[in-house]
């Protein structure tokens, strides 16, 4: 049976939640253009997450195409304590103390139950409260408290968040809760782990040791400290997310677009799939259409070369989840048709690394362009070969033929890759059989027709990971 794949090449990640957790809605979102579903472990119980994961797998089977699942773990959340009246008003210019005392606070002080902040702080350090709405500057550091000056005042209520953009905190990216969530997510067979609050390469190393290759690590860049070690962090990651929520709190607004572009470029240089996330169509949580600025924001991410764009509250709790995915899909598709989009992707293409597999990936793009091939068929056990060809942003479709369903699901985050599964545990397979299988699968996927040319990338002996060394041009029989 011929299978219809989404027309857009930039992928869409949709977050599941109360507005989109059942199988019927998940199927509708997938039909509208969602390629990957995000489970946010900051909210909800394991039973709820398990039900949604099971629903995605049921939809995957119904639609007959791989669908990826991202388990996004919360990371450490820094918060103030409570107030005697539940809420106070901080006045600009006043002194305000953050301490370890559990007594409910008032207009002069409140508990800060994070000794690591107190120990790492220095005079002049900035603290941001309630998503950056309030700004404090530390004027005195004491053994169990910080005396601050209120730079930007306003209302502050119980357990509001604290951001510390100026310091690296001596705390791990994975809390006890995160490790329990991680273990549960892996037991459910998720495809990606979204790693929050990354400050340094060691945070990714710790996650890799726990994951043990059972999922790809998608590192979320949302801390200024991560930007300082970006190359080292990306070298340890399988994919990356530009998480503009906390990043937009801890950086001046004017820096966020520049850092977004920098992260996307750095990820593309390494051949890592990169997702741009947060507030992309935020107004669609309550409105049936986005603002023009939001549509432009999505388009900018696509022009920059993002592999995927993500919806959060729009699909998790919004009133118009299907419309949000549909409109995002329309924006993406429109940008990809623009003549300037192709020129921008060509202008940012990287020089292949000095490896056989990189040379094959670069040559596949060049040969496909020169011959006008309908598709590049990439045989890949782990998914890496298809991701590497995706980095080349070829004119034609990319059919990633994965050795396992798990590998095929991971390809759902890679730009332009249509994923299928085929048994590759046949080291004695001949090149002729490999090419013929490529012809059949390309036709089955609906991305080639009789008479079309295909560029086939594979490894000989067949079925060995990391052995991509073969490039063949073949024509689909008329």
C-alpha atoms as one frame of an Amber mdcrd trajectory, in Angstrom:
protein
   0.000   0.000   0.000   1.279   3.466  -0.873   1.723   5.538   2.267   1.290
   9.296   2.371   3.993  11.164   4.254   3.663  14.794   5.401   4.587  17.273
   2.650   6.510  19.670   4.908  10.176  18.855   5.376  10.656  20.795   8.605
   9.182  18.601  11.334   6.574  19.587  13.918   6.723  18.628  17.597   3.397
  18.785  19.469   3.158  18.672  23.266   0.468  16.416  24.697  -1.644  17.411
  27.684  -5.227  17.644  28.933  -6.386  19.102  25.607  -4.730  16.435  23.476
  -4.113  13.251  25.437  -6.586  10.785  23.921  -6.037   8.597  20.891  -8.579
  10.394  18.691  -6.950  13.782  19.223  -3.422  12.406  18.818  -4.432  10.850
  15.496  -5.917  14.165  14.368  -2.717  16.015  15.307  -0.600  13.474  13.424
  -2.831  13.789  10.379  -2.538  17.589  10.607   1.262  17.384  10.452   2.747
  16.455  13.851   5.767  14.143  13.511   6.900  13.918  17.130   4.955  14.142
  20.390   6.354  15.663  23.582   5.418  14.391  27.030   6.117  17.075  29.642
   7.131  15.372  32.891   6.907  18.685  34.760   3.166  18.038  35.025   1.040
  14.955  35.620   1.506  11.460  37.026   3.268   8.515  35.451  -0.062   6.817
  34.790  -1.198   9.774  32.659   2.057   9.814  30.723   1.903   6.063  30.183
  -1.617   6.319  28.769  -0.534   9.012  26.324   2.505   7.043  25.231   0.293
   4.007  24.616  -2.117   6.180  22.626   0.714   7.472  20.417   1.845   3.913
  19.721  -1.721   2.918  18.793  -1.939   5.873  16.391   1.446   4.970  14.939
   0.187   1.490  14.131  -3.047   2.842  12.685  -1.332   5.348  10.389   1.418
   2.958   9.343   4.317   5.349   9.855   6.824   5.818  12.687   6.034   8.530
  15.237   8.578   9.765  17.758   8.045  10.473  21.465  10.064  13.005  23.468
  10.035  12.671  27.253  10.934  16.103  28.604  12.174  15.855  32.208  11.703
  18.852  34.474  15.169  19.540  35.842  15.759  21.401  39.109  13.179  24.110
  39.758  14.340  26.953  41.967  11.577  28.687  43.905  11.085  31.039  46.843
   9.066  29.893  49.861   5.656  31.128  50.986   4.311  34.406  52.357   2.126
  34.919  55.429  -0.433  36.706  53.257   0.194  34.639  50.116   1.369  37.685
  48.195   3.443  40.837  48.779   4.429  43.906  46.791   8.160  44.583  46.428
   9.023  48.253  45.957  11.841  49.326  43.675  14.815  50.524  45.706  13.881
  48.626  48.881  16.035  45.964  50.541  14.725  42.393  50.451  16.321  39.373
  52.124  16.334  35.772  50.918  17.184  33.322  53.703  16.934  29.716  54.887
  14.231  30.424  57.499  11.024  28.456  56.775   8.855  31.081  58.483   6.373
  32.551  55.952   7.725  35.758  54.454   6.622  39.390  54.265   7.634  42.580
  52.422  11.154  42.362  53.875  12.149  38.695  53.487  11.214  35.223  52.270
  12.706  31.747  52.413  15.082  30.651  49.650  15.306  26.870  50.166  18.375
  26.522  47.953  21.647  26.768  49.914  23.560  26.219  46.681  22.428  29.678
  45.487  23.460  31.306  48.748  26.874  29.650  48.690  27.567  30.501  45.040
  26.296  34.103  45.065  28.516  37.167  45.104  27.683  40.855  45.552  26.431
  42.346  42.310  24.825  39.077  41.153  21.360  39.405  39.634  18.397  37.273
  40.715  15.225  37.113  38.628  11.893  36.172  40.207   8.593  35.079  38.631
   9.908  34.524  35.082  11.949  37.700  35.189   9.139  40.048  36.176  11.086
  41.081  39.290  14.809  41.789  39.368  16.984  41.818  42.485  20.671  42.709
  42.854  22.636  41.102  45.674  24.310  43.685  47.903  25.453  41.462  50.787
  26.164  37.728  51.106  25.790  36.186  54.557  26.288  32.522  55.600  22.551
  31.721  55.444  21.005  34.676  53.627  21.339  37.141  50.776  20.495  40.801
  51.169  19.303  42.291  47.892  18.177  45.576  46.434  14.949  45.520  44.452
  15.884  46.791  40.981  12.492  46.074  39.411   9.618  45.698  41.845   6.155
  44.223  41.610   3.901  41.567  43.146   5.496  38.339  44.404   3.473  35.354
  45.592   4.098  31.882  47.009   6.652  29.573  45.385   7.441  31.737  42.388
  10.456  30.706  40.358  13.990  32.005  40.771  16.428  32.387  37.882  20.149
  32.994  38.386  21.602  34.043  35.033  24.967  35.184  36.425  26.211  32.044
  38.156  26.884  28.361  37.580  25.143  26.448  40.349  26.791  23.344  41.853
  23.680  21.218  41.284  23.090  18.395  38.798  20.690  18.745  35.867  18.828
  15.618  37.029  17.016  15.664  40.378  15.721  12.629  42.271  12.339  13.219
  40.612  13.990  13.468  37.191  15.790  10.158  37.649  12.529   8.440  38.575
  10.802  10.048  35.586  13.708   9.084  33.344  13.566   5.451  34.434   9.808
   5.352  33.835  10.048   7.015  30.424  12.730   4.591  29.287  10.649   1.647
  30.513   7.874   2.908  28.219  10.183   2.987  25.215  10.342   6.722  24.517
  12.666   7.831  21.736  14.157  11.053  23.108  14.973  12.383  26.552  14.687
  16.164  26.789  17.408  17.223  29.232  16.559  20.448  31.084  18.671  22.950
  33.030  21.950  21.921  31.361  24.787  24.170  32.490  27.908  22.186  31.601
  29.046  19.111  29.632  29.059  16.989  32.797  25.259  17.287  32.942  24.944
  15.548  29.578  27.516  12.928  30.521  25.488  12.021  33.609  22.327  11.629
  31.530  24.102   9.471  28.945  25.324   7.135  31.660  21.753   6.689  32.901
  20.133   6.369  29.473  22.672   3.810  28.200  21.734   4.302  24.558  18.061
   3.456  25.060  17.003   6.866  23.721  18.632   9.869  22.087  19.536  12.788
  24.342  17.948  16.065  23.236  19.787  18.736  25.187  17.760  21.859  25.918
  19.766  25.068  25.704  17.997  27.368  28.157  20.777  28.613  30.455  23.363
  31.302  29.650  25.976  28.998  31.188  25.216  26.388  28.504  25.963  28.967
  25.826  29.431  29.392  27.291  30.131  25.673  26.755  27.944  25.175  23.684
  30.398  23.258  21.500  31.341  20.845  24.276  27.686  20.245  25.169  26.651
  19.648  21.561  29.500  17.178  21.108  27.839  14.982  23.756  24.257  15.358
  22.494  22.175  13.518  19.906  19.852  16.461  19.234  19.370  19.956  20.618
  16.441  22.207  21.517  16.511  25.996  21.555  14.333  26.310  24.680  13.463
  29.983  24.520  11.346  30.012  27.696  13.981  30.154  30.422  16.569  31.374
  27.923  14.361  34.394  27.278  14.085  35.029  31.016  17.803  34.893  31.733
  19.005  36.749  28.637  18.096  40.261  27.515  15.310  39.986  24.889  17.508
  41.442  22.167  19.997  38.577  22.540  17.527  35.716  22.198  17.119  35.841
  18.368  20.892  36.021  17.922  21.517  33.099  20.255  18.788  31.115  18.510
  20.588  31.543  15.210  23.921  30.706  16.814  22.610  27.467  18.341  20.959
  26.406  15.073  24.185  27.053  13.150  26.291  25.178  15.693  23.923  22.191
  15.646  23.891  22.072  11.848  27.686  22.219  11.810  27.753  19.052  13.916
  24.927  17.420  11.988  22.603  17.398  15.016  18.845  17.780  14.583  17.776
  21.076  16.180  14.315  22.024  17.466  13.187  25.631  18.006  10.642  25.799
  20.829   8.485  27.969  23.124   5.789  30.550  22.407   5.798  29.947  18.659
   2.000  30.289  18.316   1.282  31.265  21.921  -1.855  33.263  21.172  -3.481
  30.103  19.778  -3.880  28.788  23.309  -7.055  30.879  23.300  -7.435  32.168
  19.729  -8.195  30.238  16.516  -5.454  32.014  14.535  -1.939  33.222  15.340
  -0.682  36.780  15.266   1.306  37.912  12.247   4.368  38.194  14.476   4.012
  34.555  15.538   3.692  33.412  11.933   6.864  35.365  11.162   8.620  33.771
  14.151   7.876  30.267  12.843   9.010  31.278   9.368  12.267  32.690  10.742
  13.086  29.401  12.476  12.465  27.549   9.216  14.595  29.993   7.220  17.365
  29.583   9.799  17.409  25.867   9.005  15.774  24.325  12.072  14.967  20.641
  11.714  11.773  21.037  13.726   9.541  23.631  15.363   7.602  22.910  18.539
   4.198  23.676  20.027   3.829  23.651  23.832   0.723  25.037  25.534  -0.906
  25.499  22.142  -1.539  21.762  21.877  -1.225  20.705  25.534  -3.865  22.976
  27.067  -5.051  25.199  24.227  -8.538  25.440  22.798  -7.370  24.904  19.198
  -4.703  22.165  19.134  -5.513  20.797  15.681  -5.701  24.275  14.194  -2.329
  25.148  15.759  -0.614  22.163  14.111  -2.399  22.782  10.804  -1.429  26.449
  10.678   2.159  25.709  11.674   2.293  23.096   8.920   0.961  25.640   6.407
   3.556  28.231   7.445   6.370  25.699   7.188   5.224  24.451   3.792   4.880
  27.984   2.422   8.401  28.951   3.516   9.884  25.794   2.014   8.396  26.729
  -1.370  10.055  30.140  -1.349  13.034  30.559  -3.673  15.033  32.321  -0.971
  14.631  29.358   1.390  16.504  27.031  -0.938  19.207  29.630  -1.490  19.677
  30.078   2.270  19.968  26.339   2.853  22.518  26.023   0.063  24.554  28.937
   1.389  24.880  27.387   4.851  25.808  23.869   3.696  28.865  22.613   5.555
  31.986  21.053   4.070  31.920  17.280   4.677  34.206  15.936   7.379  37.123
  13.756   6.297  35.339  10.460   6.835  33.956   7.925   4.379  30.385   8.240
   5.688  30.528  12.051   5.525  31.918  11.921   1.994  29.099   9.566   0.958
  26.485  11.894   2.482  27.889  14.930   0.709  28.198  13.061  -2.574  24.626
  11.766  -2.302  23.326  15.333  -2.221  25.485  16.393  -5.146  24.604  13.378
  -7.290  20.882  13.726  -6.506  20.981  17.409  -7.483  22.908  16.804 -10.702
  20.735  13.897 -11.858  17.411  15.315 -10.684  16.790  12.219  -8.561  13.409
  11.838  -6.892  14.891  10.667  -3.607  17.957   9.624  -1.685  17.419   6.237
  -0.033  19.663   5.939   3.020  20.029   2.542   4.674  20.827   3.166   8.336
  20.897   0.885  11.357  21.037   3.598  14.013  19.612   6.505  12.038  22.900
   8.416  11.903  23.427   8.093   8.142  19.989   9.534   7.346  20.553  12.376
   9.819  23.904  13.130   8.190  22.298  13.263   4.725  19.568  15.469   6.180
  22.266  17.994   7.121  22.997  18.400   3.401  19.429  19.699   2.823  19.055
  17.979  -0.587  16.462  19.103  -3.153  14.829  15.697  -3.182  13.120  13.533
  -0.575  15.181  11.492   1.876  13.964   7.975   2.644  15.631   6.741   5.804
  15.423   2.945   5.818  16.116   2.062   9.440  17.125  -1.297  10.804  14.695
  -1.059  13.729  11.435   0.680  14.531  13.219   2.485  17.379  15.737   3.991
  14.948  12.945   4.970  12.545  11.109   6.818  15.305  14.217   8.831  16.114
  14.399   9.994  12.503  11.119  11.860  12.976  13.073  14.843  14.283  15.413
  15.049  11.268  14.620  17.514   8.504  13.198  15.993   5.344  13.569  12.345
   6.387  10.712   9.932   5.722  11.401   6.866   7.857  10.650   3.229   7.115
  11.808  -0.010   8.681  13.466  -2.931   6.880  15.369  -5.955   8.120  19.093
  -5.300   7.683  20.440  -8.323   9.544  21.679  -9.850   6.297  25.452  -9.387
   5.921  25.501 -11.529   2.749  22.923  -9.328   0.960  24.050  -8.345  -2.552
  24.175  -4.790  -3.819  21.577  -5.661  -6.453  19.115  -6.801  -3.798  19.742
  -3.670  -1.728  19.061  -1.421  -4.727  15.925  -3.331  -5.713  14.589  -3.054
  -2.171  15.254   0.683  -2.303  13.199   0.943  -5.492  10.286  -0.929  -3.951
  10.257   1.056  -0.716  10.510   4.419  -2.488   7.463   3.546  -4.568   5.620
   2.184  -1.534   6.344   5.402   0.365   4.910   7.450  -2.470   8.104   9.446
  -3.046   9.093   7.850  -6.367   7.281   6.551  -9.435   8.283   4.411 -12.434
  11.050   6.080 -14.412  12.400   8.139 -11.508  16.031   8.052 -10.474  17.093
   7.173  -6.941  20.411   7.693  -5.168  21.054   4.796  -2.789  23.464   5.109
   0.144  24.286   1.936   2.067  27.086  -0.020   3.673  28.823  -3.174   2.498
  28.854  -5.621   4.171  25.157  -4.913   4.684  23.794  -4.474   8.197  26.922
  -3.213   9.952  26.551   0.034  11.878  28.919   2.785  10.788  29.868   1.118
   7.489  28.204   3.471   4.977  30.536   3.221   1.996  28.340   2.653  -1.072
  26.598   5.107  -3.403  24.540   3.835  -6.312  22.228   5.555  -8.803  19.252
   3.433  -9.876  16.123   3.961 -11.931  12.703   2.754 -10.867  11.506   0.298
 -13.471   8.861   1.581 -15.889
